[in-house]
């Protein structure tokens, strides 16, 4: 009988085959449908992907996707705390903006805010963050710490589509006249002027208003009225596309629920409303125009159900956001980044 012996190869005789990882992408991308760009969905394609590291190493790529899609939903990356979220936001942004008076701070450290405190049974309407100011964040991100039991979506809408679908006559007025926002700081009705401006000194407030281009007017016992003229549309500094960029729906009294609107108008003169908005020449924005704008917003709105650990990053100059009513505990935190001044954009485009 012939004996056959199979010799085992020693470790020294085994040739190791090189594995090329240069084309391995640790994330995968998808869209809700082929014709719906917003939002791009990015998920991990492997275990234990560090989203902050990936975003930091691919910042230009992320920015390109934001310019194309308007927003990105990062899902499944095991983010669990506001600190995790802040780390990712810092990787995407050049600089996190941490001096925003309209939102309460999250905790005592870091640069993260909690979302707008507003009755949970009411919607927060569509707006581009700080578009009623002369400087605004180009990036805004949201992170879901606690998802609501019911409702609580954060609808997003591509403002390039809104601009294109508006009635041409409406679009022309917003382009040519711009907008004038009027805000009355009255204690107990909105953020106080002391909190918003982080001072008790009226002279400091007046100087801050002058620098911001606001018209400040003191009235009554301790109330402040501020007027600010802003653009109604914006040409994106990178893509060149035009967006419907404003907070007209968030500020116009006609956009409130009928019972809330009637209640406010029974208490205040129109000029004393906590917030209101006019065309830039001070003329009234017609209720029919507001109805038209609301229809266009809702026609193009995109909703997704929050999952805990989800993070959404938007190009604030392309995409507006809102909030649906909700039931049960809900906690969304916010990070703002890469502030831009309107006058700088104007000079660059001149």
C-alpha positions as CSV (number, residue, x, y, z in Angstrom):
1,X,0.0,0.0,0.0
2,X,1.4,3.4,-0.9
3,X,1.7,5.7,2.0
4,X,0.8,9.3,1.3
5,X,1.8,12.0,3.6
6,X,0.5,15.6,3.3
7,X,3.0,18.0,4.9
8,X,1.5,21.1,6.6
9,X,3.0,24.3,5.4
10,X,4.8,26.3,8.0
11,X,3.8,29.9,8.6
12,X,7.0,30.9,6.9
13,X,6.1,29.3,3.6
14,X,2.5,30.7,3.4
15,X,2.3,33.7,1.0
16,X,0.0,36.3,2.4
17,X,-2.3,37.8,-0.2
18,X,-2.6,41.6,-0.1
19,X,-6.2,42.9,0.2
20,X,-6.8,46.3,-1.5
21,X,-9.0,48.4,0.8
22,X,-8.5,51.6,-1.1
23,X,-11.9,51.3,-2.8
24,X,-13.8,50.1,0.3
25,X,-16.4,52.6,1.3
26,X,-17.5,52.3,5.0
27,X,-20.8,54.0,4.2
28,X,-23.6,53.4,1.8
29,X,-26.0,55.9,0.3
30,X,-29.6,55.8,-0.8
31,X,-32.6,58.0,-1.6
32,X,-36.3,57.4,-0.7
33,X,-37.0,57.4,-4.4
34,X,-35.0,58.1,-7.6
35,X,-36.7,61.5,-8.2
36,X,-36.5,62.6,-4.6
37,X,-33.1,64.1,-3.8
38,X,-33.9,65.3,-0.3
39,X,-32.6,63.8,1.9
40,X,-29.7,61.7,0.9
41,X,-29.6,58.8,3.4
42,X,-26.1,57.7,4.6
43,X,-25.7,54.5,6.7
44,X,-22.7,52.5,7.8
45,X,-21.7,49.7,5.4
46,X,-19.6,48.0,8.1
47,X,-19.5,47.6,11.9
48,X,-18.2,50.3,14.2
49,X,-17.9,53.1,11.6
50,X,-16.8,56.3,13.3
51,X,-19.0,58.9,11.7
52,X,-17.0,61.8,13.0
53,X,-13.8,60.4,11.6
54,X,-15.4,59.6,8.3
55,X,-17.0,63.1,8.0
56,X,-13.8,64.8,8.9
57,X,-11.9,62.9,6.2
58,X,-14.6,63.5,3.6
59,X,-15.8,67.0,4.4
60,X,-15.6,68.2,0.8
61,X,-17.6,65.2,-0.3
62,X,-20.2,65.8,2.3
63,X,-20.5,69.5,1.3
64,X,-20.9,68.5,-2.3
65,X,-23.7,66.2,-1.4
66,X,-25.4,68.9,0.7
67,X,-25.2,71.3,-2.3
68,X,-26.8,68.7,-4.5
69,X,-29.4,67.1,-2.2
70,X,-30.0,70.0,0.3
71,X,-29.8,67.6,3.3
72,X,-28.4,64.3,4.6
73,X,-29.9,61.9,7.0
74,X,-27.2,60.0,8.9
75,X,-28.7,56.8,10.3
76,X,-27.4,53.7,12.2
77,X,-24.1,55.1,13.4
78,X,-24.7,54.4,17.1
79,X,-24.7,58.0,18.1
80,X,-26.3,58.1,21.6
81,X,-25.5,61.4,23.3
82,X,-25.4,65.1,22.4
83,X,-21.7,64.9,22.9
84,X,-21.5,62.3,20.1
85,X,-23.6,64.6,17.9
86,X,-21.4,67.6,18.6
87,X,-18.3,65.6,17.7
88,X,-19.8,64.8,14.3
89,X,-21.1,68.3,13.7
90,X,-17.6,69.7,14.5
91,X,-16.2,67.3,11.8
92,X,-18.7,68.5,9.2
93,X,-18.5,72.2,9.9
94,X,-15.5,74.5,9.8
95,X,-16.8,76.1,13.0
96,X,-19.8,75.5,15.3
97,X,-21.7,78.7,16.0
98,X,-22.4,79.0,19.8
99,X,-23.9,82.5,20.3
100,X,-27.5,82.0,19.2
101,X,-30.1,83.7,21.5
102,X,-33.2,82.1,20.0
103,X,-32.5,78.6,21.3
104,X,-31.8,77.4,24.9
105,X,-28.4,75.8,25.5
106,X,-28.2,72.0,26.0
107,X,-26.5,71.5,29.4
108,X,-23.8,73.7,30.7
109,X,-21.0,72.9,28.3
110,X,-20.5,72.4,24.6
111,X,-22.0,74.3,21.7
112,X,-25.3,72.4,21.3
113,X,-28.8,73.8,21.7
114,X,-32.1,72.2,22.4
115,X,-34.8,72.7,19.8
116,X,-37.3,75.6,20.0
117,X,-39.5,75.3,23.1
118,X,-43.0,75.5,21.6
119,X,-46.3,73.8,22.6
120,X,-46.2,70.2,21.5
121,X,-49.7,70.3,20.0
122,X,-48.7,73.1,17.7
123,X,-46.6,73.0,14.5
124,X,-43.5,75.1,14.0
125,X,-43.8,76.4,10.4
126,X,-41.2,76.3,7.6
127,X,-38.2,78.6,7.8
128,X,-34.6,78.9,7.0
129,X,-32.7,79.4,10.2
130,X,-31.8,83.1,11.0
131,X,-32.8,84.2,7.5
132,X,-34.6,87.1,9.2
133,X,-31.1,88.3,10.3
134,X,-28.2,89.8,8.3
135,X,-26.0,86.8,9.2
136,X,-27.0,83.1,9.3
137,X,-25.6,79.6,9.6
138,X,-25.0,77.9,6.3
139,X,-25.3,74.5,8.1
140,X,-27.8,73.3,10.6
141,X,-27.9,69.8,12.1
142,X,-30.5,68.0,14.3
143,X,-30.0,65.0,16.5
144,X,-32.7,62.8,17.9
145,X,-32.1,61.9,21.6
146,X,-35.7,60.9,22.3
147,X,-38.2,60.2,19.5
148,X,-41.9,61.2,20.1
149,X,-44.4,58.5,20.7
150,X,-46.6,60.0,18.0
151,X,-45.9,62.7,15.4
152,X,-43.0,65.0,15.9
153,X,-41.5,64.8,12.4
154,X,-39.2,67.6,11.3
155,X,-40.4,68.2,7.7
156,X,-37.8,69.6,5.3
157,X,-38.4,71.2,2.0
158,X,-36.1,72.1,-1.0
159,X,-36.5,75.9,-1.3
160,X,-35.2,75.8,-4.9
161,X,-38.3,74.0,-5.8
162,X,-40.5,76.4,-3.8
163,X,-38.9,79.3,-5.6
164,X,-39.6,77.8,-9.0
165,X,-43.2,76.8,-8.3
166,X,-44.3,80.2,-6.8
167,X,-46.6,82.3,-8.9
168,X,-44.2,84.6,-11.0
169,X,-45.9,87.8,-9.6
170,X,-45.4,86.6,-6.0
171,X,-41.8,85.6,-6.7
172,X,-41.1,89.0,-8.3
173,X,-42.4,90.9,-5.2
174,X,-40.2,88.9,-2.9
175,X,-37.2,89.4,-5.1
176,X,-37.7,93.1,-5.7
177,X,-39.0,94.3,-2.3
178,X,-37.5,91.8,0.1
179,X,-39.0,91.6,3.6
180,X,-39.3,93.6,6.7
181,X,-39.5,91.6,10.0
182,X,-40.9,93.2,13.1
183,X,-40.3,91.7,16.5
184,X,-41.7,92.9,19.8
185,X,-39.8,91.7,22.9
186,X,-42.3,91.5,25.7
187,X,-41.6,89.5,28.8
188,X,-43.6,86.3,29.0
189,X,-44.7,86.2,25.3
190,X,-41.4,85.3,23.6
191,X,-37.7,85.3,24.4
192,X,-37.0,88.4,26.4
193,X,-34.7,91.1,25.0
194,X,-32.5,90.6,28.0
195,X,-32.0,86.9,27.2
196,X,-31.8,87.4,23.4
197,X,-29.1,90.1,23.7
198,X,-27.5,88.6,26.8
199,X,-27.6,92.0,28.7
200,X,-29.7,94.1,30.9
201,X,-28.2,97.3,29.5
202,X,-30.3,99.2,26.9
203,X,-27.3,101.0,25.6
204,X,-25.6,97.6,24.8
205,X,-28.8,96.5,23.0
206,X,-29.0,99.7,21.0
207,X,-25.4,99.3,19.9
208,X,-25.9,95.6,19.0
209,X,-29.0,96.6,16.9
210,X,-27.0,99.3,15.1
211,X,-24.2,96.8,14.2
212,X,-26.8,94.3,13.0
213,X,-28.7,96.9,10.9
214,X,-31.8,96.7,13.1
215,X,-34.0,99.7,13.9
216,X,-34.6,99.6,17.6
217,X,-37.6,101.3,19.3
218,X,-38.3,101.3,23.1
219,X,-42.0,101.6,24.1
220,X,-44.2,101.0,27.1
221,X,-42.6,100.1,30.4
222,X,-39.8,97.8,29.2
223,X,-40.7,96.6,25.7
224,X,-38.5,96.6,22.6
225,X,-39.6,96.7,19.0
226,X,-37.0,95.8,16.4
227,X,-37.3,96.1,12.6
228,X,-35.1,94.4,10.2
229,X,-35.1,94.5,6.4
230,X,-33.9,91.3,4.8
231,X,-33.9,89.5,1.4
232,X,-36.8,87.3,0.4
233,X,-34.8,85.1,-1.9
234,X,-31.1,84.2,-2.1
235,X,-28.7,83.1,-4.8
236,X,-26.6,80.3,-3.4
237,X,-22.9,81.4,-3.3
238,X,-21.6,77.9,-4.5
239,X,-24.3,76.5,-6.8
240,X,-25.7,79.8,-8.1
241,X,-29.2,78.4,-7.7
242,X,-32.0,80.7,-6.3
243,X,-33.8,79.7,-3.2
244,X,-36.9,81.0,-1.5
245,X,-34.9,82.0,1.6
246,X,-36.8,83.6,4.5
247,X,-39.0,83.2,7.6
248,X,-42.2,84.7,6.2
249,X,-44.4,81.8,7.1
250,X,-43.0,81.6,10.6
251,X,-43.6,85.3,11.3
252,X,-46.8,86.2,9.4
253,X,-49.9,86.2,11.7
254,X,-52.1,84.7,9.0
255,X,-50.1,81.4,9.2
256,X,-51.1,80.8,12.8
257,X,-54.0,78.6,13.7
258,X,-57.3,80.6,13.4
259,X,-58.0,80.5,17.1
260,X,-54.5,81.6,18.0
261,X,-54.6,84.3,15.3
262,X,-57.9,85.7,16.5
263,X,-56.8,85.7,20.1
264,X,-53.6,87.6,19.3
265,X,-55.4,90.2,17.2
266,X,-57.9,90.7,19.9
267,X,-55.1,91.6,22.3
268,X,-52.6,93.4,20.1
269,X,-52.6,95.9,17.4
270,X,-50.9,94.4,14.4
271,X,-47.8,96.5,14.9
272,X,-47.5,95.2,18.5
273,X,-47.7,91.5,17.7
274,X,-44.8,89.5,19.1
275,X,-43.7,88.8,15.5
276,X,-44.9,89.9,12.1
277,X,-43.5,90.5,8.6
278,X,-44.2,92.9,5.8
279,X,-42.9,93.4,2.3
280,X,-39.6,95.3,2.5
281,X,-41.3,98.6,1.7
282,X,-43.6,98.2,4.7
283,X,-46.7,97.2,2.7
284,X,-48.9,94.3,3.8
285,X,-48.2,90.7,2.6
286,X,-51.7,89.6,1.5
287,X,-53.3,86.6,3.2
288,X,-53.9,85.0,-0.2
289,X,-50.1,85.1,-0.8
290,X,-49.5,83.4,2.5
291,X,-52.0,80.7,1.6
292,X,-50.2,80.2,-1.8
293,X,-46.8,79.9,-0.1
294,X,-48.1,77.4,2.4
295,X,-49.5,75.2,-0.3
296,X,-46.2,75.2,-2.2
297,X,-44.2,74.4,1.0
298,X,-46.5,71.5,1.9
299,X,-46.6,70.2,-1.7
300,X,-42.8,69.8,-1.6
301,X,-42.4,68.8,2.1
302,X,-40.5,65.6,2.9
303,X,-41.2,63.7,6.2
304,X,-39.5,60.8,7.9
305,X,-40.1,59.4,11.3
306,X,-37.3,60.1,13.7
307,X,-35.3,57.2,15.2
308,X,-33.2,57.7,18.3
309,X,-29.6,58.3,17.1
310,X,-30.6,59.9,13.8
311,X,-28.7,63.0,12.7
312,X,-29.8,65.3,9.9
313,X,-27.6,68.0,8.4
314,X,-29.0,70.6,6.1
315,X,-27.7,73.3,3.8
316,X,-29.6,76.1,5.4
317,X,-29.6,78.2,2.3
318,X,-31.2,75.5,0.3
319,X,-33.5,73.7,2.7
320,X,-36.1,74.9,5.1
321,X,-37.3,73.0,8.1
322,X,-40.4,72.8,10.4
323,X,-41.8,70.7,13.2
324,X,-45.0,68.7,13.4
325,X,-47.1,68.4,16.6
326,X,-46.3,65.4,18.7
327,X,-47.4,63.3,21.7
328,X,-45.1,62.1,24.5
329,X,-41.5,63.0,25.4
330,X,-39.4,64.3,22.5
331,X,-35.9,65.7,22.6
332,X,-34.1,67.0,19.5
333,X,-30.8,68.9,19.9
334,X,-29.4,71.4,17.3
335,X,-25.9,72.5,16.1
336,X,-25.4,75.5,13.9
337,X,-22.3,76.1,11.9
338,X,-20.3,78.1,9.4
339,X,-21.9,81.6,9.7
340,X,-22.1,83.8,6.7
341,X,-22.9,87.5,6.5
342,X,-25.3,88.7,3.8
343,X,-23.2,91.8,3.0
344,X,-20.2,89.4,2.2
345,X,-22.4,87.5,-0.3
346,X,-23.6,90.7,-1.8
347,X,-20.1,91.9,-2.4
348,X,-19.0,88.6,-3.8
349,X,-21.9,88.6,-6.3
350,X,-21.5,92.3,-7.3
